[in-house]
Amino acid sequence: MLHATLFASLISVEELFRVAQRINAQIYKPVEIYTALGVFFLIVCLPINIFAHWFKLKYTRNLSER
């Protein structure tokens, strides 16, 4: 669900890449800029994914046979 709502969120991937391209046009260091963008994206998304997975495990039933 996170990935489906991420593109409709206030900080979308397209907007992040547009800002990174503007910064890259001024300071030509694409490796550092896009690496920072990827790290920022992970810092934002990873805790949300972990929290959602924890909620899923805690509040859903396990219907598999044991």
MOPAC internal coordinates of N, CA, C and O (Angstrom, degrees):
PM7 1SCF
backbone

  N    0.0000 0     0.00 0     0.00 0    0    0    0
  C    1.4491 1     0.00 0     0.00 0    1    0    0
  C    1.5284 1   110.10 1     0.00 0    2    1    0
  O    1.2310 1   120.76 1   146.79 1    3    2    1
  N    1.3308 1   116.15 1   -33.21 1    3    2    1
  C    1.4626 1   119.45 1  -179.83 1    5    3    2
  C    1.5220 1   110.65 1   -59.78 1    6    5    3
  O    1.2310 1   120.47 1   136.33 1    7    6    5
  N    1.3176 1   116.70 1   -43.67 1    7    6    5
  C    1.4541 1   119.76 1  -177.66 1    9    7    6
  C    1.5292 1   111.23 1   -68.62 1   10    9    7
  O    1.2310 1   119.85 1   148.78 1   11   10    9
  N    1.3038 1   117.89 1   -31.22 1   11   10    9
  C    1.4564 1   120.87 1   178.68 1   13   11   10
  C    1.5236 1   110.99 1   -72.15 1   14   13   11
  O    1.2310 1   120.10 1   145.28 1   15   14   13
  N    1.3205 1   117.42 1   -34.72 1   15   14   13
  C    1.4517 1   119.50 1  -178.42 1   17   15   14
  C    1.5158 1   112.61 1   -91.85 1   18   17   15
  O    1.2310 1   120.32 1   166.01 1   19   18   17
  N    1.3301 1   117.00 1   -13.99 1   19   18   17
  C    1.4514 1   120.16 1  -178.01 1   21   19   18
  C    1.5193 1   111.64 1   -63.01 1   22   21   19
  O    1.2310 1   120.55 1   139.87 1   23   22   21
  N    1.3174 1   116.55 1   -40.13 1   23   22   21
  C    1.4578 1   119.92 1  -177.28 1   25   23   22
  C    1.5247 1   112.11 1   -72.30 1   26   25   23
  O    1.2310 1   119.82 1   161.43 1   27   26   25
  N    1.2944 1   117.96 1   -18.57 1   27   26   25
  C    1.4519 1   121.60 1   177.92 1   29   27   26
  C    1.5239 1   111.50 1  -100.32 1   30   29   27
  O    1.2310 1   119.99 1  -175.94 1   31   30   29
  N    1.2972 1   117.62 1     4.06 1   31   30   29
  C    1.4620 1   120.71 1  -176.58 1   33   31   30
  C    1.5178 1   111.02 1   -79.19 1   34   33   31
  O    1.2310 1   120.97 1    -4.22 1   35   34   33
  N    1.3202 1   115.75 1   175.78 1   35   34   33
  C    1.4574 1   120.59 1  -179.52 1   37   35   34
  C    1.5243 1   111.59 1   -67.38 1   38   37   35
  O    1.2310 1   120.08 1   140.60 1   39   38   37
  N    1.3159 1   117.46 1   -39.40 1   39   38   37
  C    1.4580 1   121.33 1   176.75 1   41   39   38
  C    1.5234 1   106.59 1  -104.49 1   42   41   39
  O    1.2310 1   120.72 1   -86.52 1   43   42   41
  N    1.3161 1   116.22 1    93.48 1   43   42   41
  C    1.4578 1   119.63 1  -177.91 1   45   43   42
  C    1.5251 1   109.99 1   -90.61 1   46   45   43
  O    1.2310 1   121.27 1   -15.20 1   47   46   45
  N    1.3087 1   115.18 1   164.80 1   47   46   45
  C    1.4608 1   120.85 1   179.63 1   49   47   46
  C    1.5214 1   110.39 1   -63.64 1   50   49   47
  O    1.2310 1   120.71 1   139.28 1   51   50   49
  N    1.3184 1   116.25 1   -40.72 1   51   50   49
  C    1.4679 1   120.17 1   179.63 1   53   51   50
  C    1.5260 1   111.25 1   -61.36 1   54   53   51
  O    1.2310 1   120.46 1   138.23 1   55   54   53
  N    1.3120 1   116.73 1   -41.77 1   55   54   53
  C    1.4585 1   120.58 1   179.10 1   57   55   54
  C    1.5262 1   111.62 1   -66.54 1   58   57   55
  O    1.2310 1   120.42 1   140.85 1   59   58   57
  N    1.3356 1   116.80 1   -39.15 1   59   58   57
  C    1.4593 1   120.12 1   177.31 1   61   59   58
  C    1.5205 1   111.16 1   -62.91 1   62   61   59
  O    1.2310 1   120.15 1   136.51 1   63   62   61
  N    1.3226 1   117.32 1   -43.49 1   63   62   61
  C    1.4653 1   120.34 1   178.49 1   65   63   62
  C    1.5293 1   111.70 1   -66.11 1   66   65   63
  O    1.2310 1   119.96 1   143.95 1   67   66   65
  N    1.3189 1   117.68 1   -36.05 1   67   66   65
  C    1.4622 1   120.60 1   178.08 1   69   67   66
  C    1.5277 1   110.56 1   -63.67 1   70   69   67
  O    1.2310 1   120.42 1   136.99 1   71   70   69
  N    1.3180 1   116.80 1   -43.01 1   71   70   69
  C    1.4666 1   120.63 1   177.90 1   73   71   70
  C    1.5200 1   110.34 1   -65.61 1   74   73   71
  O    1.2310 1   120.27 1   139.30 1   75   74   73
  N    1.3304 1   117.09 1   -40.70 1   75   74   73
  C    1.4685 1   120.41 1   178.22 1   77   75   74
  C    1.5280 1   110.68 1   -63.57 1   78   77   75
  O    1.2310 1   119.80 1   142.11 1   79   78   77
  N    1.3110 1   117.98 1   -37.89 1   79   78   77
  C    1.4638 1   120.52 1   178.13 1   81   79   78
  C    1.5150 1   111.42 1   -67.64 1   82   81   79
  O    1.2310 1   120.10 1   142.58 1   83   82   81
  N    1.3322 1   117.40 1   -37.42 1   83   82   81
  C    1.4724 1   119.88 1   176.79 1   85   83   82
  C    1.5212 1   110.95 1   -64.70 1   86   85   83
  O    1.2310 1   120.54 1   136.50 1   87   86   85
  N    1.3234 1   116.58 1   -43.50 1   87   86   85
  C    1.4644 1   120.07 1   177.94 1   89   87   86
  C    1.5252 1   109.84 1   -64.31 1   90   89   87
  O    1.2310 1   120.25 1   139.77 1   91   90   89
  N    1.3200 1   117.13 1   -40.23 1   91   90   89
  C    1.4557 1   121.60 1   179.62 1   93   91   90
  C    1.5231 1   111.46 1   -64.83 1   94   93   91
  O    1.2310 1   119.88 1   148.63 1   95   94   93
  N    1.3231 1   117.84 1   -31.37 1   95   94   93
  C    1.4634 1   120.88 1   178.07 1   97   95   94
  C    1.5250 1   110.97 1   -68.56 1   98   97   95
  O    1.2310 1   120.17 1   148.54 1   99   98   97
  N    1.3323 1   117.28 1   -31.46 1   99   98   97
  C    1.4623 1   120.67 1   179.57 1  101   99   98
  C    1.5234 1   111.76 1   -85.37 1  102  101   99
  O    1.2310 1   120.26 1   134.08 1  103  102  101
  N    1.3032 1   117.12 1   -45.92 1  103  102  101
  C    1.4627 1   123.12 1  -178.53 1  105  103  102
  C    1.5203 1   105.84 1  -118.79 1  106  105  103
  O    1.2310 1   119.84 1   -75.09 1  107  106  105
  N    1.3016 1   117.91 1   104.91 1  107  106  105
  C    1.4607 1   119.84 1  -173.90 1  109  107  106
  C    1.5235 1   110.49 1   -79.45 1  110  109  107
  O    1.2310 1   121.07 1   -96.47 1  111  110  109
  N    1.3303 1   115.57 1    83.53 1  111  110  109
  C    1.4651 1   123.50 1   173.98 1  113  111  110
  C    1.5246 1   107.61 1  -140.30 1  114  113  111
  O    1.2310 1   120.24 1  -106.59 1  115  114  113
  N    1.3352 1   117.15 1    73.41 1  115  114  113
  C    1.4660 1   119.65 1  -172.53 1  117  115  114
  C    1.5202 1   114.04 1   -65.27 1  118  117  115
  O    1.2310 1   119.57 1   144.79 1  119  118  117
  N    1.3249 1   118.43 1   -35.21 1  119  118  117
  C    1.4685 1   119.77 1  -178.23 1  121  119  118
  C    1.5280 1   110.03 1   -64.30 1  122  121  119
  O    1.2310 1   120.53 1   133.15 1  123  122  121
  N    1.3180 1   116.59 1   -46.85 1  123  122  121
  C    1.4621 1   120.13 1  -179.17 1  125  123  122
  C    1.5260 1   112.08 1   -66.43 1  126  125  123
  O    1.2310 1   120.69 1   139.56 1  127  126  125
  N    1.3237 1   116.29 1   -40.44 1  127  126  125
  C    1.4716 1   120.35 1  -177.39 1  129  127  126
  C    1.5186 1   111.05 1   -67.56 1  130  129  127
  O    1.2310 1   120.19 1   132.57 1  131  130  129
  N    1.3421 1   117.24 1   -47.43 1  131  130  129
  C    1.4571 1   119.39 1  -178.28 1  133  131  130
  C    1.5292 1   111.99 1   -73.42 1  134  133  131
  O    1.2310 1   120.09 1   151.93 1  135  134  133
  N    1.3191 1   117.43 1   -28.07 1  135  134  133
  C    1.4657 1   119.84 1   173.28 1  137  135  134
  C    1.5234 1   110.15 1   -66.50 1  138  137  135
  O    1.2310 1   120.40 1   135.68 1  139  138  137
  N    1.3347 1   116.83 1   -44.32 1  139  138  137
  C    1.4607 1   120.36 1   177.07 1  141  139  138
  C    1.5247 1   110.94 1   -62.36 1  142  141  139
  O    1.2310 1   120.38 1   142.19 1  143  142  141
  N    1.3247 1   116.88 1   -37.81 1  143  142  141
  C    1.4626 1   120.94 1   177.26 1  145  143  142
  C    1.5222 1   110.85 1   -63.01 1  146  145  143
  O    1.2310 1   120.50 1   135.71 1  147  146  145
  N    1.3299 1   116.65 1   -44.29 1  147  146  145
  C    1.4634 1   120.15 1   178.61 1  149  147  146
  C    1.5158 1   112.44 1   -64.46 1  150  149  147
  O    1.2310 1   120.41 1   138.95 1  151  150  149
  N    1.3368 1   116.82 1   -41.05 1  151  150  149
  C    1.4683 1   120.72 1   178.51 1  153  151  150
  C    1.5289 1   110.10 1   -64.95 1  154  153  151
  O    1.2310 1   120.35 1   137.44 1  155  154  153
  N    1.3316 1   116.94 1   -42.56 1  155  154  153
  C    1.4628 1   120.75 1   177.83 1  157  155  154
  C    1.5253 1   110.70 1   -60.53 1  158  157  155
  O    1.2310 1   120.74 1   136.37 1  159  158  157
  N    1.3334 1   116.19 1   -43.63 1  159  158  157
  C    1.4603 1   120.83 1   179.95 1  161  159  158
  C    1.5263 1   110.72 1   -62.46 1  162  161  159
  O    1.2310 1   120.00 1   138.32 1  163  162  161
  N    1.3389 1   117.60 1   -41.68 1  163  162  161
  C    1.4639 1   121.03 1   177.49 1  165  163  162
  C    1.5226 1   111.85 1   -66.16 1  166  165  163
  O    1.2310 1   120.55 1   139.28 1  167  166  165
  N    1.3288 1   116.55 1   -40.72 1  167  166  165
  C    1.4642 1   120.30 1   179.30 1  169  167  166
  C    1.5242 1   110.86 1   -61.76 1  170  169  167
  O    1.2310 1   120.55 1   144.07 1  171  170  169
  N    1.3147 1   116.55 1   -35.93 1  171  170  169
  C    1.4645 1   120.07 1   179.84 1  173  171  170
  C    1.5319 1   111.31 1   -78.08 1  174  173  171
  O    1.2310 1   120.06 1   134.64 1  175  174  173
  N    1.3290 1   117.48 1   -45.36 1  175  174  173
  C    1.4675 1   121.17 1  -170.78 1  177  175  174
  C    1.5216 1   114.54 1   -85.37 1  178  177  175
  O    1.2310 1   119.71 1   143.95 1  179  178  177
  N    1.3047 1   118.16 1   -36.05 1  179  178  177
  C    1.4589 1   120.26 1  -174.39 1  181  179  178
  C    1.5317 1   113.00 1   -61.45 1  182  181  179
  O    1.2310 1   118.73 1   132.21 1  183  182  181
  N    1.3330 1   120.02 1   -47.79 1  183  182  181
  C    1.4715 1   118.19 1   177.69 1  185  183  182
  C    1.5292 1   113.05 1   -62.11 1  186  185  183
  O    1.2310 1   120.50 1   145.10 1  187  186  185
  N    1.3232 1   116.65 1   -34.90 1  187  186  185
  C    1.4650 1   119.62 1   179.17 1  189  187  186
  C    1.5292 1   109.94 1   -67.27 1  190  189  187
  O    1.2310 1   120.35 1   137.56 1  191  190  189
  N    1.3404 1   116.93 1   -42.44 1  191  190  189
  C    1.4679 1   120.06 1   177.68 1  193  191  190
  C    1.5218 1   111.93 1   -64.06 1  194  193  191
  O    1.2310 1   120.30 1   137.83 1  195  194  193
  N    1.3182 1   117.03 1   -42.17 1  195  194  193
  C    1.4707 1   120.78 1   179.28 1  197  195  194
  C    1.5276 1   110.40 1   -64.08 1  198  197  195
  O    1.2310 1   120.33 1   136.32 1  199  198  197
  N    1.3162 1   116.97 1   -43.68 1  199  198  197
  C    1.4614 1   121.70 1   179.27 1  201  199  198
  C    1.5262 1   110.61 1   -63.75 1  202  201  199
  O    1.2310 1   120.11 1   138.09 1  203  202  201
  N    1.3378 1   117.40 1   -41.91 1  203  202  201
  C    1.4674 1   120.89 1   178.89 1  205  203  202
  C    1.5212 1   110.92 1   -65.94 1  206  205  203
  O    1.2310 1   120.18 1   141.33 1  207  206  205
  N    1.3324 1   117.27 1   -38.67 1  207  206  205
  C    1.4682 1   120.55 1   177.72 1  209  207  206
  C    1.5281 1   110.52 1   -65.59 1  210  209  207
  O    1.2310 1   120.50 1   139.04 1  211  210  209
  N    1.3146 1   116.65 1   -40.96 1  211  210  209
  C    1.4641 1   120.91 1   178.21 1  213  211  210
  C    1.5309 1   110.60 1   -62.32 1  214  213  211
  O    1.2310 1   120.61 1   135.87 1  215  214  213
  N    1.3445 1   116.43 1   -44.13 1  215  214  213
  C    1.4671 1   120.17 1   177.04 1  217  215  214
  C    1.5226 1   110.89 1   -62.05 1  218  217  215
  O    1.2310 1   120.23 1   139.44 1  219  218  217
  N    1.3168 1   117.16 1   -40.56 1  219  218  217
  C    1.4572 1   120.67 1  -179.99 1  221  219  218
  C    1.5260 1   110.64 1   -62.37 1  222  221  219
  O    1.2310 1   120.33 1   135.37 1  223  222  221
  N    1.3146 1   116.98 1   -44.63 1  223  222  221
  C    1.4591 1   120.06 1   179.29 1  225  223  222
  C    1.5243 1   112.06 1   -66.78 1  226  225  223
  O    1.2310 1   120.68 1   144.51 1  227  226  225
  N    1.3024 1   116.31 1   -35.49 1  227  226  225
  C    1.4607 1   120.21 1  -176.23 1  229  227  226
  C    1.5297 1   112.64 1   -76.62 1  230  229  227
  O    1.2310 1   119.92 1   141.78 1  231  230  229
  N    1.3265 1   117.76 1   -38.22 1  231  230  229
  C    1.4584 1   120.41 1  -170.47 1  233  231  230
  C    1.5261 1   115.43 1  -110.02 1  234  233  231
  O    1.2310 1   119.46 1  -172.23 1  235  234  233
  N    1.3237 1   118.64 1     7.77 1  235  234  233
  C    1.4636 1   119.04 1   175.43 1  237  235  234
  C    1.5075 1   109.93 1  -114.92 1  238  237  235
  O    1.2310 1   121.03 1   -24.46 1  239  238  237
  N    1.2994 1   115.63 1   155.54 1  239  238  237
  C    1.4556 1   121.03 1   179.66 1  241  239  238
  C    1.5186 1   110.99 1   -83.57 1  242  241  239
  O    1.2310 1   121.01 1   -33.05 1  243  242  241
  N    1.3007 1   115.67 1   146.95 1  243  242  241
  C    1.4449 1   120.91 1   172.68 1  245  243  242
  C    1.5301 1   107.48 1   -95.54 1  246  245  243
  O    1.2310 1   120.52 1   -71.77 1  247  246  245
  N    1.3166 1   116.61 1   108.23 1  247  246  245
  C    1.4618 1   121.05 1  -175.16 1  249  247  246
  C    1.5306 1   112.72 1   -96.61 1  250  249  247
  O    1.2310 1   120.41 1  -175.75 1  251  250  249
  N    1.3004 1   116.83 1     4.25 1  251  250  249
  C    1.4628 1   119.20 1   179.82 1  253  251  250
  C    1.5278 1   110.30 1   -77.11 1  254  253  251
  O    1.2310 1   121.48 1   -26.25 1  255  254  253
  N    1.3270 1   114.77 1   153.75 1  255  254  253
  C    1.4653 1   119.17 1   178.98 1  257  255  254
  C    1.5267 1   109.63 1   -76.72 1  258  257  255
  O    1.2310 1   121.64 1   -35.58 1  259  258  257
  N    1.3008 1   114.48 1   144.42 1  259  258  257
  C    1.4642 1   118.63 1   179.66 1  261  259  258
  C    1.4799 1   111.06 1  -110.41 1  262  261  259
  O    1.2310 1   120.10 1   180.00 1  263  262  261

